[in-house]
Amino acid sequence: NAMKVVIFFVSVLMFLYLYSLAYGEIDKTMVLALSLDDVSGNITRDSSLYGLDAKVSGPKLVDGKFGKALEFNGEKDFVQVPDDKNLLLLNGGTLMV
């Protein structure tokens, strides 16, 4: 029975180790990361540490080259990111869409 417990804990530790290798550390310099293929209602979530979720106005969610995508009409469609001091990027940073 003790051997089963040891095997279980070793398995859990291996899983956590492999999980951390697969996903790595969050880039603390990234201040905005919007996935424009994952829109809930009229909001696209920011997956950076800052949580600057953006409002989507107008574009349609369509099938894209890789999964889903937002299709903009080139006139009135936009994604509005909230104003935030972290977006000033005075000392460098990364924006990802």
SEDRENDREN-898074 format. One record per residue: z, x, y of N, C-alpha, C, CB in turn; residue in three letters. Coordinates in steps of 0.001 Angstrom, whole numbers, padded with zeros to 6 digits, always signed. Glycine has a CB too. Layout:
! residues N
ZXYZXYZXYZXYALA...
//
This chain:
! residues 97
+000000+000813-001190+000000+000000+000000+000000+000862+001261+001195-000928-000006ASN+000755+001942+001224+000812+002858+002362-000559+003487+002606+001871+003956+002123ALA-001289+003751+001539-002629+004337+001670-003582+003367+002376-003191+004716+000280MET-003448+002076+002113-004285+001071+002782-004003+001042+004283-004046-000326+002170LYS-002743+001181+004646-002357+001195+006064-002949+002424+006750-000807+001181+006217VAL-002866+003577+006102-003427+004813+006660-004933+004672+006831-003101+006024+005755VAL-005605+004163+005814-007065+003975+005886-007416+003007+007011-007621+003450+004534ILE-006636+001940+007171-006880+000983+008244-006775+001649+009611-005896-000181+008149PHE-005697+002405+009841-005506+003043+011143-006560+004115+011414-004117+003656+011225PHE-006946+004849+010413-008006+005849+010580-009318+005147+010918-008164+006715+009293VAL-009583+004024+010271-010799+003257+010561-010811+002757+011995-010927+002079+009602SER-009675+002254+012459-009572+001758+013836-009790+002905+014820-008191+001090+014081VAL-009166+004039+014567-009343+005191+015460-010793+005664+015488-008432+006340+015027LEU-011446+005687+014344-012866+006086+014291-013718+005095+015085-013366+006164+012813MET-013439+003799+014932-014185+002785+015670-014017+003002+017177-013716+001365+015270PHE-012777+003197+017627-012530+003400+019056-013221+004656+019569-011031+003484+019327LEU-013207+005704+018771-013875+006943+019161-015383+006724+019297-013587+008054+018134TYR-015988+006085+018306-017435+005839+018349-017802+004881+019480-017919+005272+017007LEU-016955+003899+019725-017182+002964+020822-017177+003702+022157-016114+001853+020819TYR-016225+004612+022353-016155+005352+023614-017361+006268+023783-014861+006171+023682SER-017889+006811+022693-019100+007632+022785-020306+006789+023170-019365+008347+021457LEU-020382+005595+022625-021535+004729+022872-021568+004227+024304-021521+003551+021918ALA-020419+003889+024869-020399+003292+026193-019973+004251+027290-019497+002118+026193TYR-019349+005330+026946-019005+006356+027913-018077+005874+029009-020239+006896+028521GLY-017908+006730+029978-017031+006445+031104-017821+005730+032188-016396+007741+031655GLU-017166+004846+032903-017807+004132+034006-018026+005105+035159-016949+002911+034464ILE-019237+005072+035725-019578+005936+036855-018880+005412+038105-021124+006003+037069ASP-017898+006151+038598-017113+005708+039747-017890+005799+041052-015849+006523+039853LYS-019027+006519+041066-019834+006585+042286-020777+005393+042401-020634+007884+042319THR-020968+004641+041318-021860+003486+041367-021122+002339+042050-022339+003073+039932MET-021639+001901+043188-020958+000855+043947-021595-000512+043772-020939+001213+045405VAL-022755-000584+043127-023399-001870+042891-024308-001754+041681-024196-002335+044137LEU-024143-002646+040710-024997-002663+039516-025276-004115+039162-024325-001907+038309ALA-026430-004602+039593-026811-005995+039352-027810-006067+038218-027398-006635+040622LEU-027544-006933+037272-028489-007174+036196-029257-008438+036552-027769-007303+034805SER-030481-008291+036969-031255-009444+037437-031848-010255+036294-032362-008984+038354LEU-031426-009960+035062-031855-010789+033941-030698-011623+033400-032440-009918+032828ASP-029555-011552+034048-028367-012274+033608-027791-013011+034806-027311-011308+032978ASP-028329-014200+035072-027922-014988+036224-027195-016228+035725-029145-015372+037109VAL-026024-016485+036283-025252-017667+035924-025221-018589+037135-023803-017288+035459SER-025930-019708+037053-026057-020599+038210-026858-019888+039277-024661-021028+038759GLY-026235-019596+040395-026917-018846+041452-026214-017511+041715-026978-019678+042748ASN-025535-016970+040703-024786-015723+040847-025258-014709+039807-023263-015976+040707ILE-025468-013471+040259-025686-012363+039335-024489-011429+039481-027056-011613+039622THR-023912-011066+038360-022653-010302+038346-022887-008811+038586-021930-010500+037011ARG-021996-008238+039382-021979-006793+039617-021124-006160+038533-021432-006444+041050ASP-021700-005237+037761-020931-004604+036689-020346-003263+037116-021807-004412+035465SER-020375-002951+038418-019694-001754+038903-018193-002040+038982-020254-001312+040297SER-017439-001060+039390-015990-001235+039532-015623-002138+040704-015320+000114+039706LEU-016574-002449+041598-016272-003152+042838-016457-004668+042763-017127-002611+043925TYR-017172-005168+041760-017309-006607+041580-017980-007327+042726-015987-007197+041364GLY-019031-006738+043275-019736-007340+044413-020830-008287+043899-020353-006233+045333LEU-020419-009385+043283-021374-010340+042734-022291-010852+043842-020641-011516+042048ASP-023565-011027+043511-024560-011396+044511-025040-012834+044316-025746-010436+044453ALA-025412-013461+045422-025948-014822+045400-027470-014746+045249-025551-015608+046699LYS-027980-015486+044296-029425-015561+044054-029939-016828+044710-029760-015543+042517VAL-030958-016692+045565-031504-017848+046269-033020-017916+046093-031141-017790+047762SER-033466-018845+045258-034897-019087+045137-035603-018601+043884-035540-018491+046252GLY-035445-017346+043466-036260-016856+042357-035956-017589+041049-036041-015362+042173PRO-036985-017642+040189-036846-018289+038892-036551-017240+037836-038118-019086+038530LYS-035742-017610+036840-035485-016756+035691-036620-016985+034697-034078-017056+035045LEU-037378-015926+034404-038558-016026+033531-038479-014963+032429-039876-015860+034356VAL-039361-015090+031459-039474-014043+030446-040078-012811+031099-040339-014515+029230ASP-039425-011671+030914-039897-010420+031498-040437-009488+030437-038782-009737+032266GLY-040720-008273+030826-041237-007272+029889-040192-006927+028838-041672-006003+030638LYS-038921-006855+029255-037804-006570+028350-036753-007656+028563-037201-005127+028601PHE-036818-008747+027846-035844-009833+028017-036225-010731+029178-034439-009267+028237GLY-035244-011136+029962-035462-012021+031104-035607-011228+032390-034316-013020+031233LYS-036100-011902+033444-036279-011266+034746-036285-012345+035819-037594-010427+034790ALA-036002-011949+037048-036146-012867+038172-037535-012728+038751-035075-012603+039251LEU-038173-013852+039005-039515-013857+039607-039386-014345+041047-040514-014766+038787GLU-039722-013446+041991-039635-013757+043418-040988-014220+043928-039146-012533+044221PHE-040988-015168+044884-042256-015684+045405-042823-014842+046543-042073-017101+045879ASN-042090-013840+047019-042589-012964+048075-042432-013536+049471-044022-012660+047834GLY-041831-014699+049593-041677-015317+050906-040220-015627+051238-042496-016584+050975GLU-039599-016520+050457-038254-016994+050800-037205-016670+049752-038282-018470+051018LYS-037581-016096+048628-036619-015789+047575-035879-014494+047896-037325-015680+046210ASP-034572-014460+047583-033808-013235+047838-032543-013214+047003-033459-013111+049329PHE-031932-012043+046937-030607-011840+046349-029733-011288+047463-030649-010862+045090VAL-028619-011967+047743-027742-011591+048844-026472-010948+048307-027401-012813+049710GLN-026275-009681+048657-025085-008933+048268-024053-009088+049381-025417-007420+048002VAL-022791-009343+049024-021779-009497+050082-021569-008198+050849-020449-009965+049484PRO-021268-008338+052134-020972-007176+052965-019675-006543+052478-020869-007570+054469ASP-019683-005228+052302-018492-004529+051823-018526-003095+052310-018397-004578+050280ASP-017368-002561+052689-017286-001192+053202-017778-000163+052189-015859-000872+053599LYS-017695-000465+050887-018141+000479+049854-019658+000639+049812-017648+000026+048498ASN-020385-000257+050443-021848-000164+050464-022371+000721+051587-022446-001539+050596LEU-021503+001263+052410-021953+002137+053500-022533+003456+052965-020785+002428+054459LEU-022050+003952+051865-022569+005144+051204-022669+006351+052141-023925+004847+050618LEU-021692+006521+052972-021697+007630+053918-021553+008968+053231-020595+007460+054924LEU-020897+008981+052086-020692+010222+051339-021477+010247+050025-019212+010415+051054ASN-022537+009463+049943-023342+009384+048731-022846+008283+047826-023331+010711+047993GLY-023636+007938+046851-023289+006875+045903-024526+006439+045167-022637+005675+046617GLY-024373+005455+044302-025479+004976+043482-025551+003476+043550-025332+005437+042033THR-026743+002938+043790-027020+001514+043688-027979+001330+042532-027608+000934+045022LEU-027736+000323+041691-028611+000101+040546-028912-001382+040442-027970+000630+039234MET-030193-001728+040315-030599-003117+040129-031436-003182+038876-031384-003666+041364VAL
//
